Amino acid sequence: MLDSITQTILKWLSEHGIKIAVILIGTWIILRILKSVIRRLIKSIINKTYSERDGKAVEKRIATLESVFYSTAKIVIWIIAIMMIIPEFGINIGPILAAVGVVGLAFGFGAQYLIRDIIAGLFIILEDQYRKGDVVTIADVSGLVEEINLRKTVLRDLDGIEHHIPNGEIKRTSNRTKYWSRINLDIGVSYDTDLDKAIDVLNKVGKEIAEDKKWKSIITKAPKVLGVDDFGESAIILKMLGETKPGDHWDASRELRKRIKVAFDKENIEIPFPYRVIIQK
């Protein structure tokens, strides 16, 4: 009895098991080759099209397109592989395909949202609105783009929360790290401050940080005071702008604020803050 079962298993393995193994190994090899080919092809096209842009932006674009095209191709290839494996178990795939067609037709009437998401995702990718690694605000959520495909966008916010947003629900996108970023500081000084002196100090600090060997590769345009931006309740607001490589403006702004505080303390320039005077009778 055991010999009969063993012979049956060995016969099935010799006739069908080897075929299944070949299909699985072939699928794995095809996917490996396809991933390399897709990346090389996309890289070649993007480098020719966007050669004047920042290298980091180009790499983000390549990673985004590679992820979308490879994930789509992988699904198609695995479906084909599964359809080739099923007959090896003696199952006729004809009725299965017919059933899938009927089910697909039934779900088709409720698939308008899926179609909407796919079409929206296609335009987002083709128009290069944002890419993997960009910091964006979409659907009132701000965060790092961890994944983008034809159906949805995945964001990770500053608290580490992962947000899944269907592409069809995205009405407006705000990309904070595309091509370049801006340092935008409002600096308050007291009303009795010599404004020309304060502006000279700020411009000096902006020039120094732009020439610092640690920061000059990041800051592309030295921060500079535009002028008086507003009259606050307790301070005159000076507007200071500069430019950095994409996504580096947050670190540069923090360092610039620290240097401004040190310089103002040294020059006895007051950064005012609200205070109250209480008179007791």
C-alpha positions in Angstrom: 0.0 0.0 0.0 2.8 2.4 1.0 4.8 1.5 -2.0 1.8 2.2 -4.2 1.3 5.7 -2.7 5.0 6.4 -2.9 5.0 5.4 -6.6 2.0 7.6 -7.2 3.6 10.6 -5.6 6.9 10.0 -7.4 5.1 9.7 -10.7 3.1 12.9 -10.0 6.3 14.7 -9.1 8.1 13.5 -12.2 5.2 14.5 -14.5 3.9 17.6 -12.8 6.2 18.6 -9.8 9.1 19.3 -12.0 7.0 21.5 -14.3 5.7 23.4 -11.3 9.2 23.9 -10.0 10.4 25.0 -13.4 7.5 27.5 -13.6 8.2 28.9 -10.1 12.0 29.2 -10.7 11.4 30.7 -14.1 9.0 33.2 -12.6 11.5 34.2 -10.0 14.3 34.6 -12.6 12.0 36.6 -14.9 11.0 39.0 -12.0 14.7 39.5 -11.1 15.6 40.3 -14.7 12.5 42.4 -15.2 13.3 44.5 -12.1 16.8 45.2 -13.4 15.6 46.0 -17.0 12.8 48.3 -15.7 15.2 50.3 -13.5 17.8 50.6 -16.3 15.2 51.6 -18.9 13.6 54.2 -16.6 16.9 55.5 -15.4 18.0 56.0 -19.0 14.8 57.9 -20.0 14.7 60.0 -16.9 18.4 61.0 -17.1 17.9 62.2 -20.7 14.7 64.0 -19.9 15.6 65.6 -16.6 19.4 65.9 -16.8 19.3 69.6 -15.6 17.5 68.7 -12.4 18.9 67.9 -8.9 20.3 64.4 -8.6 18.2 63.6 -5.6 15.0 64.6 -7.3 15.9 62.4 -10.3 16.6 59.4 -8.1 13.2 59.9 -6.4 11.5 60.0 -9.7 13.3 56.8 -10.8 12.4 55.0 -7.6 8.7 56.0 -7.9 8.3 54.8 -11.5 10.3 51.6 -10.8 8.0 50.8 -7.9 4.8 51.4 -9.9 5.8 49.6 -13.1 7.5 46.6 -11.3 4.6 46.0 -8.9 2.1 46.1 -11.8 4.3 43.7 -13.9 4.8 41.4 -10.9 1.1 41.0 -10.4 0.5 40.2 -14.1 3.4 37.6 -14.2 2.3 35.9 -11.0 -1.3 35.6 -12.4 0.1 34.0 -15.6 2.3 31.6 -13.5 -0.6 30.6 -11.3 -2.8 29.9 -14.4 0.1 27.7 -15.7 0.4 25.8 -12.4 -3.3 25.1 -11.8 -3.7 22.6 -14.7 -0.8 20.5 -13.2 -3.2 19.7 -10.3 -5.7 18.3 -12.8 -8.0 21.4 -12.5 -9.6 22.8 -15.7 -9.0 26.5 -15.7 -11.8 27.1 -18.3 -14.6 27.2 -15.7 -12.4 29.2 -13.4 -11.8 31.9 -16.0 -15.5 31.9 -16.8 -16.4 32.3 -13.1 -13.8 35.1 -12.7 -15.4 36.9 -15.7 -18.9 36.7 -14.1 -17.6 37.8 -10.8 -15.6 40.6 -12.5 -18.8 41.7 -14.3 -20.8 41.7 -11.0 -18.1 43.8 -9.2 -17.6 46.0 -12.2 -20.7 48.0 -11.4 -19.3 48.9 -8.0 -15.7 49.4 -9.2 -16.1 53.1 -10.2 -14.1 54.2 -7.1 -11.3 51.8 -8.0 -11.2 53.1 -11.6 -11.2 56.7 -10.3 -8.3 55.9 -8.0 -6.3 54.3 -10.8 -6.9 57.1 -13.3 -6.0 59.7 -10.6 -2.8 57.7 -9.7 -1.8 57.5 -13.4 -2.0 61.3 -13.8 -0.1 61.9 -10.5 2.7 59.7 -11.7 2.8 61.0 -15.2 2.7 64.6 -14.2 5.4 64.0 -11.5 3.4 65.7 -8.8 5.3 63.9 -6.1 7.6 60.9 -5.7 8.8 58.5 -3.1 10.8 60.4 -0.5 9.1 63.7 -1.0 7.4 65.6 1.9 3.9 66.6 0.8 0.5 67.7 2.1 -2.4 65.9 0.5 -6.0 65.4 1.7 -5.1 67.6 4.8 -2.4 65.1 5.8 1.3 66.1 5.8 4.1 63.5 5.7 6.8 61.6 3.9 5.7 59.7 0.8 6.7 56.1 1.6 4.8 54.5 -1.3 2.8 55.5 -4.3 1.1 53.2 -6.8 -1.9 53.5 -9.2 -4.4 53.0 -6.4 -3.2 54.8 -3.3 -0.5 57.0 -1.7 1.1 56.1 1.7 2.3 58.9 3.9 4.3 58.7 7.2 3.7 61.8 9.3 6.0 63.4 11.9 4.5 61.3 14.7 5.2 58.1 12.8 1.6 57.5 11.9 1.1 55.8 8.5 -1.7 57.2 6.3 -3.2 55.4 3.3 -4.9 57.8 0.9 -6.8 56.6 -2.2 -5.6 58.6 -5.1 -9.1 59.5 -6.2 -9.7 61.5 -3.0 -6.7 63.7 -3.7 -7.9 67.1 -4.9 -4.9 69.2 -4.2 -1.2 68.4 -3.6 1.5 70.6 -1.9 5.0 69.3 -2.5 7.4 70.8 0.1 10.6 69.2 -1.4 10.4 69.4 -5.1 13.5 70.6 -6.9 14.4 73.1 -4.1 13.2 74.3 -0.7 13.0 77.7 1.0 14.2 79.1 4.3 11.4 81.4 5.4 11.9 83.1 8.8 10.0 85.9 10.5 12.3 87.5 13.0 11.0 90.0 15.6 13.1 92.8 17.1 12.0 95.4 19.6 10.7 98.8 18.5 13.7 100.7 19.8 16.1 98.5 17.8 18.3 100.1 15.2 16.8 98.4 12.1 19.8 99.0 9.8 22.0 97.4 12.4 19.7 94.4 12.9 19.4 93.9 9.1 23.2 94.0 8.8 23.6 91.4 11.5 21.1 89.1 10.0 22.6 89.4 6.5 26.0 88.7 8.0 24.7 85.6 9.7 23.0 84.4 6.5 26.2 84.9 4.5 28.3 83.1 7.2 26.1 80.0 7.3 26.0 79.9 3.5 29.8 79.9 3.3 30.3 77.4 6.2 31.8 74.2 4.8 29.2 72.1 6.7 26.3 74.0 5.2 27.4 75.4 1.8 26.6 72.1 0.0 23.1 72.4 1.3 22.3 76.1 1.1 22.0 77.2 -2.6 21.1 80.8 -1.9 22.3 82.7 1.2 19.5 83.8 3.6 18.9 87.5 3.3 16.6 90.0 4.8 13.9 91.3 2.4 12.9 94.1 4.8 10.3 95.0 7.4 7.3 92.6 7.0 4.9 93.7 9.7 4.4 95.7 12.9 3.5 93.3 15.7 2.1 94.1 19.1 5.5 94.0 20.7 7.9 93.6 17.8 8.9 94.7 14.3 8.9 91.7 12.1 11.8 91.3 9.6 11.4 88.8 6.7 14.4 86.6 5.9 14.5 84.2 2.9 17.0 81.8 1.5 17.1 78.6 -0.6 18.3 75.0 0.0 18.4 71.7 -1.6 15.1 69.8 -1.4 14.1 68.9 2.2 17.2 70.5 3.8 15.5 73.8 4.7 14.3 72.5 8.1 17.8 71.7 9.3 19.2 74.9 7.8 16.4 77.0 9.4 17.1 75.5 12.9 20.8 76.2 12.6 20.1 79.7 11.3 17.8 80.5 14.2 20.5 79.4 16.7 23.1 81.6 15.0 20.8 84.6 15.0 20.1 84.2 18.7 23.9 84.1 19.4 24.6 87.1 17.2 21.7 89.2 18.6 23.0 88.5 22.2 26.4 89.6 21.2 25.2 92.8 19.6 22.6 93.5 22.4 19.7 93.3 20.0 16.5 92.3 21.8 14.2 89.6 20.6 11.0 90.8 22.4 8.4 88.7 24.0 5.0 89.5 25.5 5.0 90.6 29.1 2.6 92.2 31.6 3.1 94.9 34.2 0.9 94.3 37.3 0.4 97.4 39.5 -0.8 96.7 43.1 -2.5 99.4 45.0 
